[in-house]
Amino acid sequence: MMPLKNIVTRSASPSCSIPSLFISLSLLCILPLSLFFFFHSSPNRQMNLLQTTPPNSIKVYVADLPTSLNYGLLENYWALDSDSRIGSEVDNEIRKKTHIGGKSSKKFLPYPENPIIKQYSAEYWILGDLMTPEKLKLGSSFAKRVFSAEEADVIFVPFFATLSAEMQLIVNKGVFRKKKPGNQDYQRQRMVVDFLKQTDAWKRSGGRDHVFVITDPVAMWHVKDEVAPAILLVVDFGGWYKLDSNTANETSSDMIHHTQVSLLKDVIVPYTHLLPRLPLSENQKRETLIYFKGAKHRHRGGIVREKLWDLLINEPRVVMEEGFPNATGREQSIKGMRTSEFCLHPAGDTPTSCRLFDAVQSLCIPVIVSDNIELPFEGMVDYSEFSVFVAVSDALQPSLLVNHLRSYSNDQKDRFRRNMALVQPIFEYENGQPGGIGPVSPNGAINYIWRKVHQKLPMIKETIIREKRKPLGALVPLRCHCT
């Protein structure tokens, strides 16, 4: 056995003293802790090493369509001598006063003010945001434009589909639903789809990662079946029902008959509101209980509007009046919505309309009587915090709707309006910049749309990968694509 003295002497040697051993062990313990805190207390630093864009953004490639399919359509619109349709007088005045049409037009062209067209102006503002140089955005935009399709999360299709359809309705309405050479809208639709189908990006995904803005129910009418796999930005699903019923197999129990649009892949976006925002600080006493202005007679699900009209027309403190989208109708709507507690929102030709967003901007509590309605940004916005939802079957019972609305206390109505004031910016597209080129509001409609698209990406990528591994000729039954 070695003497104790020798052990102590050996342990105390300069090459392995107790202090140096302690320091060595301490370093071995501290190093892993240091690495742990480096990677966990500085996530931003770690992420910057792994990716070039922040995780709170979506990378968007803009398909290389000719300008004749977007801003060129604006040039054509403003070059018209006039438009004789209802609501067009405001644009006719703009043409006269500013000489906006022709080659001498301004660098940045505005979107039409005609309410029939303006309510669907999302296409203009979304493209304007993507066209804005990054140095001008100041970090305001959730969408980061990239210049390689391979690098992108999604491919944005810069086609002004609404303006294309409306231009055709102005120039030659008679051929609008016909696939004829005289239908320039149809020719433009074909140009867009034929171009995209030749690209490698479309071939890789079957178009599933392409984003189309199709807010007008009649936009892209002739090619809806070809673009159906893509991510569609729509105001509701109303414009797709007829096409779905025609293509669905009525005897099949494996498929729910709503196969071309889906909350799994598509995004419901707001209409562009037509009335100015009323700040909460300017809210005045409201004498009218229920207000509605619009057309009494509608088609399909809109027949409920006529029935409601007959039930409510003679009720005290209820205003039901016919209206048209012209300057006079606009002023009447501003006054009516700002002096009413509740604004009625029954289904029309489609389940929703811009009237809902005008009500929010006017701090008039929306009363939604539309069982099939889909709303923008659900999951981000809780509409029950500022809106009243009534089933159609209940609303059509005599006196039920009026008595229900009269039961709300002043405190409850004030809370609804405070909540509306908080969400007003979310439904705002305009950025106040010429041509829409400039920074957008971080909490505005554009960023909320792209956040919603971003939420869809995992499901879309999964679908693309699943499609790749299907054997050629394999028949997979269509399944439900809705909720």
C-alpha positions as CSV (number, residue, x, y, z in Angstrom):
1,M,0.0,0.0,0.0
2,M,1.3,3.4,-0.9
3,P,2.1,5.7,2.1
4,L,-0.4,8.6,2.7
5,K,2.5,11.0,2.4
6,N,3.3,9.9,-1.1
7,I,-0.4,10.3,-2.2
8,V,-0.6,13.8,-0.9
9,T,2.8,14.7,-2.5
10,R,1.7,13.2,-5.8
11,S,-1.6,15.0,-5.7
12,A,0.1,18.2,-5.0
13,S,2.4,18.0,-8.0
14,P,2.3,21.1,-10.3
15,S,1.0,19.1,-13.3
16,C,-2.3,18.1,-11.5
17,S,-2.9,20.2,-8.4
18,I,-6.3,20.3,-6.7
19,P,-7.0,23.9,-7.9
20,S,-6.1,23.1,-11.5
21,L,-8.3,19.9,-11.4
22,F,-11.2,21.9,-10.0
23,I,-10.8,24.5,-12.7
24,S,-10.7,21.9,-15.4
25,L,-13.8,20.2,-14.1
26,S,-15.5,23.6,-13.8
27,L,-14.7,24.4,-17.4
28,L,-16.1,21.1,-18.6
29,C,-19.4,21.9,-16.7
30,I,-19.6,25.5,-17.8
31,L,-19.0,24.9,-21.5
32,P,-22.2,22.8,-22.1
33,L,-24.2,25.4,-20.1
34,S,-22.7,28.2,-22.2
35,L,-23.6,26.4,-25.4
36,F,-27.1,25.8,-24.0
37,F,-27.7,29.4,-23.2
38,F,-26.2,30.5,-26.5
39,F,-28.7,28.6,-28.5
40,H,-31.7,29.1,-26.2
41,S,-31.4,32.6,-24.9
42,S,-30.5,34.1,-28.3
43,P,-33.1,32.5,-30.7
44,N,-32.9,35.3,-33.1
45,R,-29.2,35.0,-33.5
46,Q,-29.5,31.2,-34.0
47,M,-32.3,31.6,-36.6
48,N,-30.3,34.2,-38.5
49,L,-27.7,31.5,-39.0
50,L,-30.2,29.0,-40.4
51,Q,-32.4,31.2,-42.7
52,T,-32.2,34.4,-44.6
53,T,-35.7,35.7,-43.8
54,P,-37.4,36.0,-40.4
55,P,-39.8,33.3,-39.4
56,N,-42.7,35.8,-39.3
57,S,-42.8,36.3,-43.1
58,I,-43.8,34.6,-46.2
59,K,-41.7,34.5,-49.3
60,V,-43.6,35.4,-52.5
61,Y,-42.6,35.2,-56.1
62,V,-44.5,37.3,-58.5
63,A,-45.3,35.4,-61.8
64,D,-43.9,37.2,-64.8
65,L,-47.2,38.1,-66.5
66,P,-47.2,41.0,-69.0
67,T,-48.4,44.4,-67.6
68,S,-51.3,44.3,-70.0
69,L,-52.9,41.9,-67.5
70,N,-52.7,44.2,-64.5
71,Y,-51.7,47.9,-64.6
72,G,-52.3,48.0,-68.4
73,L,-55.9,47.2,-67.7
74,L,-56.0,50.3,-65.5
75,E,-54.7,52.3,-68.5
76,N,-57.4,50.9,-70.6
77,Y,-60.1,51.7,-68.0
78,W,-59.1,55.3,-67.6
79,A,-58.7,55.7,-71.4
80,L,-62.4,55.1,-71.8
81,D,-64.5,58.1,-72.7
82,S,-67.1,57.3,-70.1
83,D,-68.9,54.5,-68.4
84,S,-72.7,54.6,-68.4
85,R,-73.4,52.1,-65.6
86,I,-74.8,53.0,-62.2
87,G,-72.1,54.4,-59.9
88,S,-69.7,55.4,-62.7
89,E,-70.3,59.1,-62.5
90,V,-67.5,59.6,-60.0
91,D,-64.9,58.0,-62.4
92,N,-66.3,60.0,-65.3
93,E,-65.7,63.2,-63.3
94,I,-62.1,62.0,-62.5
95,R,-61.5,61.6,-66.3
96,K,-62.8,65.0,-67.1
97,K,-60.9,66.8,-64.3
98,T,-57.5,65.1,-64.5
99,H,-57.3,63.9,-68.1
100,I,-56.0,60.6,-66.6
101,G,-56.5,58.5,-69.7
102,G,-54.1,58.1,-72.6
103,K,-50.3,58.2,-72.9
104,S,-50.0,61.4,-70.8
105,S,-51.5,59.7,-67.7
106,K,-49.8,59.7,-64.4
107,K,-47.1,57.3,-63.4
108,F,-49.3,55.7,-60.8
109,L,-52.9,55.1,-61.8
110,P,-55.6,54.9,-59.1
111,Y,-58.0,52.1,-58.9
112,P,-61.6,53.0,-60.0
113,E,-63.8,54.7,-57.5
114,N,-67.0,53.2,-59.1
115,P,-68.3,51.2,-56.0
116,I,-69.2,48.2,-58.2
117,I,-65.5,47.8,-59.0
118,K,-63.8,49.4,-55.9
119,Q,-65.4,46.9,-53.5
120,Y,-63.1,44.3,-55.1
121,S,-59.9,46.3,-55.2
122,A,-57.8,43.8,-53.1
123,E,-56.0,42.8,-56.3
124,Y,-54.6,46.3,-56.7
125,W,-53.4,46.8,-53.1
126,I,-51.8,43.3,-52.8
127,L,-49.8,43.8,-56.0
128,G,-48.9,47.3,-54.9
129,D,-47.4,46.0,-51.7
130,L,-45.4,43.3,-53.6
131,M,-44.1,45.9,-56.1
132,T,-42.9,48.2,-53.2
133,P,-39.1,48.0,-52.9
134,E,-38.0,46.5,-49.6
135,K,-36.1,49.6,-48.6
136,L,-39.4,51.6,-48.6
137,K,-41.4,49.0,-46.6
138,L,-39.5,49.6,-43.4
139,G,-40.4,46.1,-42.2
140,S,-44.1,46.8,-42.5
141,S,-45.0,43.9,-44.8
142,F,-45.4,40.3,-43.9
143,A,-44.9,39.3,-47.5
144,K,-41.2,39.3,-48.6
145,R,-40.8,39.3,-52.4
146,V,-38.2,37.0,-53.8
147,F,-37.1,36.8,-57.4
148,S,-36.7,33.1,-57.8
149,A,-39.7,30.7,-57.9
150,E,-37.6,28.0,-56.3
151,E,-37.0,30.1,-53.3
152,A,-40.6,31.1,-52.8
153,D,-43.3,29.7,-50.5
154,V,-46.0,30.8,-52.9
155,I,-46.3,32.2,-56.4
156,F,-48.5,35.3,-56.7
157,V,-50.4,35.7,-60.0
158,P,-50.6,39.4,-60.8
159,F,-53.8,39.3,-62.8
160,F,-56.5,42.0,-62.2
161,A,-59.3,39.5,-62.7
162,T,-62.0,41.8,-61.4
163,L,-61.0,44.7,-63.6
164,S,-60.7,42.4,-66.6
165,A,-64.3,41.1,-66.0
166,E,-65.7,44.6,-65.4
167,M,-64.0,46.0,-68.5
168,Q,-65.7,43.4,-70.6
169,L,-69.0,44.2,-69.0
170,I,-68.5,47.8,-70.0
171,V,-67.3,47.2,-73.5
172,N,-69.5,44.3,-74.6
173,K,-71.6,42.6,-72.0
174,G,-73.4,40.4,-74.5
175,V,-70.4,38.0,-75.0
176,F,-69.3,37.9,-71.3
177,R,-70.3,34.3,-70.7
178,K,-69.3,33.1,-74.2
179,K,-65.9,31.7,-75.2
180,K,-65.7,33.9,-78.3
181,P,-63.0,36.0,-79.9
182,G,-64.9,39.1,-79.0
183,N,-64.8,38.3,-75.3
184,Q,-61.5,39.9,-74.3
185,D,-61.9,38.9,-70.7
186,Y,-62.0,35.3,-71.8
187,Q,-58.9,35.8,-73.9
188,R,-57.1,37.3,-71.0
189,Q,-58.1,34.5,-68.7
190,R,-56.7,32.0,-71.2
191,M,-53.5,34.0,-71.6
192,V,-52.9,33.8,-67.8
193,V,-53.6,30.1,-67.4
194,D,-51.8,29.0,-70.6
195,F,-48.7,31.0,-69.5
196,L,-48.7,29.6,-66.0
197,K,-49.1,26.0,-67.1
198,Q,-45.9,26.2,-69.2
199,T,-43.8,27.3,-66.2
200,D,-41.7,24.9,-64.1
201,A,-43.3,26.3,-60.9
202,W,-46.8,25.2,-62.0
203,K,-45.6,21.8,-63.2
204,R,-43.9,21.2,-59.8
205,S,-47.0,21.8,-57.8
206,G,-50.0,21.6,-60.2
207,G,-50.6,25.2,-59.3
208,R,-51.3,24.4,-55.7
209,D,-48.9,27.0,-54.4
210,H,-50.1,29.7,-56.7
211,V,-52.2,32.6,-55.3
212,F,-55.1,34.1,-57.4
213,V,-57.2,37.1,-56.3
214,I,-60.7,36.3,-57.4
215,T,-62.9,38.6,-55.3
216,D,-65.6,39.4,-57.9
217,P,-68.0,36.4,-58.2
218,V,-67.9,36.7,-62.0
219,A,-64.1,37.0,-62.3
220,M,-62.2,34.2,-64.1
221,W,-65.6,32.6,-64.8
222,H,-64.4,30.4,-67.8
223,V,-61.2,28.9,-66.1
224,K,-62.4,28.3,-62.5
225,D,-62.0,24.6,-62.9
226,E,-58.4,25.0,-64.0
227,V,-57.4,27.3,-61.2
228,A,-59.4,25.5,-58.5
229,P,-56.4,23.7,-57.0
230,A,-54.6,27.0,-56.3
231,I,-54.9,29.2,-53.3
232,L,-57.8,31.5,-54.0
233,L,-58.4,34.8,-52.3
234,V,-62.1,35.2,-52.4
235,V,-64.7,37.4,-50.5
236,D,-66.9,34.3,-50.0
237,F,-67.7,31.0,-51.6
238,G,-71.0,32.1,-53.1
239,G,-69.7,32.5,-56.7
240,W,-68.7,28.8,-56.9
241,Y,-71.8,27.0,-55.9
242,K,-73.4,26.7,-59.3
243,L,-70.2,25.3,-60.8
244,D,-69.8,22.9,-58.0
245,S,-73.3,21.5,-58.4
246,N,-72.7,21.0,-62.1
247,T,-69.5,19.0,-61.6
248,A,-70.4,17.0,-58.6
249,N,-71.6,13.4,-58.8
250,E,-75.0,13.7,-57.1
251,T,-75.1,9.9,-56.3
252,S,-71.7,9.8,-54.7
253,S,-71.6,9.4,-50.9
254,D,-67.8,9.9,-50.9
255,M,-67.9,13.6,-51.8
256,I,-69.4,16.7,-50.4
257,H,-70.5,18.9,-53.3
258,H,-68.3,21.8,-52.7
259,T,-65.0,20.6,-54.2
260,Q,-63.4,23.7,-55.8
261,V,-63.1,26.0,-52.8
262,S,-62.1,25.1,-49.3
263,L,-61.2,26.7,-46.0
264,L,-58.2,24.3,-45.9
265,K,-56.5,26.0,-48.8
266,D,-58.3,29.3,-49.7
267,V,-58.5,32.6,-47.9
268,I,-61.6,34.7,-47.3
269,V,-60.6,38.4,-47.7
270,P,-62.5,41.5,-46.9
271,Y,-64.4,43.6,-49.4
272,T,-63.0,47.0,-49.7
273,H,-65.2,49.2,-47.6
274,L,-66.9,52.1,-49.4
275,L,-67.7,54.4,-46.5
276,P,-65.2,56.4,-44.5
277,R,-64.1,55.3,-41.0
278,L,-65.8,56.8,-38.0
279,P,-63.4,57.0,-35.0
280,L,-64.9,56.0,-31.7
281,S,-64.3,59.4,-30.3
282,E,-66.7,60.9,-32.9
283,N,-69.5,58.5,-32.2
284,Q,-72.9,60.2,-31.6
285,K,-76.2,59.2,-30.2
286,R,-78.0,56.7,-32.5
287,E,-81.8,57.1,-32.8
288,T,-82.5,54.3,-35.3
289,L,-82.6,50.7,-34.0
290,I,-82.0,48.8,-37.3
291,Y,-80.8,50.2,-40.6
292,F,-80.7,48.5,-44.1
293,K,-80.1,50.1,-47.5
294,G,-79.9,48.1,-50.6
295,A,-81.8,46.1,-53.2
296,K,-84.9,44.4,-51.9
297,H,-85.0,41.6,-54.5
298,R,-82.1,39.2,-54.8
299,H,-81.6,35.7,-56.1
300,R,-80.8,32.3,-54.6
301,G,-80.1,32.6,-50.8
302,G,-80.9,36.3,-51.1
303,I,-84.7,35.7,-51.1
304,V,-84.5,35.9,-47.3
305,R,-83.8,39.6,-47.8
306,E,-87.3,40.2,-49.3
307,K,-89.0,38.2,-46.5
308,L,-87.1,40.2,-43.8
309,W,-88.0,43.4,-45.6
310,D,-91.7,42.7,-45.3
311,L,-91.4,41.7,-41.7
312,L,-89.5,44.8,-40.6
313,I,-90.7,47.6,-42.9
314,N,-93.4,48.9,-40.5
315,E,-91.5,48.4,-37.2
316,P,-90.8,51.6,-35.2
317,R,-87.2,52.8,-35.3
318,V,-86.4,50.5,-38.3
319,V,-85.3,51.9,-41.6
320,M,-85.5,49.7,-44.7
321,E,-84.9,51.5,-48.0
322,E,-84.0,50.8,-51.5
323,G,-80.5,52.1,-52.5
324,F,-78.1,52.3,-55.4
325,P,-74.3,52.5,-55.5
326,N,-74.2,56.1,-56.6
327,A,-73.1,59.4,-54.9
328,T,-76.5,60.0,-53.4
329,G,-76.8,56.5,-52.1
330,R,-73.3,56.8,-50.5
331,E,-74.2,59.9,-48.6
332,Q,-77.5,58.3,-47.4
333,S,-75.6,55.2,-46.2
334,I,-73.1,57.3,-44.3
335,K,-75.8,59.1,-42.4
336,G,-78.0,56.0,-42.0
337,M,-75.2,53.8,-40.6
338,R,-73.8,56.4,-38.3
339,T,-77.2,57.1,-36.7
340,S,-78.2,53.5,-36.2
341,E,-77.5,51.0,-33.4
342,F,-77.6,47.9,-35.6
343,C,-77.0,47.4,-39.4
344,L,-78.8,44.5,-41.0
345,H,-76.7,42.1,-43.1
346,P,-78.9,39.5,-44.8
347,A,-77.5,37.3,-47.6
348,G,-77.8,38.6,-51.1
349,D,-76.8,37.0,-54.4
350,T,-73.9,35.7,-52.4
351,P,-73.7,35.1,-48.6
352,T,-71.9,38.4,-47.8
353,S,-71.3,41.9,-49.2
354,C,-69.2,45.1,-48.6
355,R,-72.1,46.3,-46.5
356,L,-70.7,44.4,-43.5
357,F,-67.4,46.2,-43.7
358,D,-69.1,49.6,-44.2
359,A,-71.0,48.9,-41.0
360,V,-67.8,48.1,-39.0
361,Q,-66.2,51.3,-40.3
362,S,-69.4,53.2,-39.2
363,L,-69.4,51.5,-35.8
364,C,-72.9,50.2,-36.6
365,I,-73.3,46.8,-34.9
366,P,-73.6,44.2,-37.8
367,V,-76.6,41.8,-37.5
368,I,-75.7,38.9,-39.7
369,V,-78.6,36.8,-41.1
370,S,-76.7,34.5,-43.5
371,D,-76.3,30.9,-42.4
372,N,-73.6,30.1,-45.1
373,I,-71.4,33.1,-44.5
374,E,-67.6,32.8,-44.3
375,L,-65.7,35.7,-42.8
376,P,-62.2,37.0,-43.2
377,F,-59.5,36.2,-40.7
378,E,-61.5,33.9,-38.5
379,G,-59.2,32.5,-35.8
380,M,-57.5,35.9,-35.7
381,V,-60.7,37.9,-35.3
382,D,-63.7,36.9,-33.1
383,Y,-66.7,38.4,-34.8
384,S,-69.0,37.5,-31.9
385,E,-67.3,40.3,-29.9
386,F,-68.8,43.0,-32.1
387,S,-71.5,41.3,-34.3
388,V,-74.9,39.7,-33.7
389,F,-75.5,36.4,-35.5
390,V,-79.1,35.3,-36.0
391,A,-80.2,32.1,-37.8
392,V,-82.4,32.7,-40.9
393,S,-85.1,30.5,-39.4
394,D,-85.2,32.6,-36.3
395,A,-85.0,36.0,-38.1
396,L,-88.1,35.1,-40.2
397,Q,-90.3,34.7,-37.1
398,P,-92.5,37.8,-36.6
399,S,-91.0,40.2,-34.1
400,L,-88.3,37.9,-32.9
401,L,-85.4,39.8,-34.5
402,V,-86.6,43.2,-33.3
403,N,-87.3,42.1,-29.8
404,H,-83.9,40.4,-29.6
405,L,-82.0,43.5,-30.6
406,R,-84.1,45.7,-28.2
407,S,-82.9,43.4,-25.4
408,Y,-79.3,44.6,-25.6
409,S,-78.3,47.1,-22.9
410,N,-76.5,50.3,-23.7
411,D,-73.4,48.9,-21.9
412,Q,-73.4,45.8,-24.2
413,K,-73.8,48.0,-27.3
414,D,-71.0,50.3,-26.2
415,R,-68.8,47.2,-25.7
416,F,-69.6,46.1,-29.2
417,R,-68.6,49.5,-30.6
418,R,-65.3,49.6,-28.6
419,N,-64.4,46.2,-30.0
420,M,-65.3,47.3,-33.6
421,A,-63.0,50.3,-33.2
422,L,-60.2,47.9,-32.4
423,V,-60.7,45.8,-35.6
424,Q,-61.4,48.7,-38.0
425,P,-57.8,48.8,-39.2
426,I,-57.8,45.1,-40.0
427,F,-60.3,45.6,-42.8
428,E,-58.3,48.5,-44.4
429,Y,-56.5,48.0,-47.7
430,E,-55.5,51.5,-48.7
431,N,-52.1,52.8,-47.7
432,G,-52.5,56.4,-49.0
433,Q,-49.7,56.0,-51.5
434,P,-50.0,56.6,-55.3
435,G,-50.7,53.4,-57.1
436,G,-50.7,51.6,-53.8
437,I,-46.8,51.5,-53.9
438,G,-45.6,52.1,-50.4
439,P,-45.5,50.7,-46.9
440,V,-48.7,49.1,-45.7
441,S,-50.1,49.1,-42.2
442,P,-48.6,46.3,-40.1
443,N,-52.1,45.6,-38.8
444,G,-54.0,46.1,-42.0
445,A,-55.8,43.8,-44.4
446,I,-52.7,43.1,-46.6
447,N,-50.7,41.6,-43.8
448,Y,-53.6,39.7,-42.4
449,I,-54.2,38.1,-45.8
450,W,-50.6,36.9,-46.1
451,R,-50.6,35.6,-42.5
452,K,-53.7,33.6,-43.4
453,V,-52.0,32.2,-46.5
454,H,-49.0,31.4,-44.4
455,Q,-51.2,29.3,-42.1
456,K,-52.3,27.2,-45.1
457,L,-48.7,26.3,-46.2
458,P,-48.2,23.0,-44.3
459,M,-51.4,21.6,-45.7
460,I,-50.6,22.8,-49.2
461,K,-47.1,21.4,-49.1
462,E,-48.4,18.1,-47.8
463,T,-50.9,17.9,-50.7
464,I,-48.1,18.6,-53.3
465,I,-45.9,15.8,-51.9
466,R,-48.8,13.4,-51.7
467,E,-49.7,14.1,-55.3
468,K,-46.1,13.3,-56.4
469,R,-46.1,9.8,-55.1
470,K,-49.4,8.8,-56.6
471,P,-48.8,6.1,-59.4
472,L,-49.8,7.3,-62.8
473,G,-53.4,6.3,-63.6
474,A,-54.3,5.7,-59.9
475,L,-57.9,6.7,-59.1
476,V,-58.3,8.2,-55.7
477,P,-61.9,9.1,-54.7
478,L,-62.6,12.8,-54.1
479,R,-63.1,13.5,-50.4
480,C,-64.5,16.4,-48.4
481,H,-62.4,19.6,-48.8
482,C,-64.5,21.7,-46.5
483,T,-65.3,22.1,-42.8
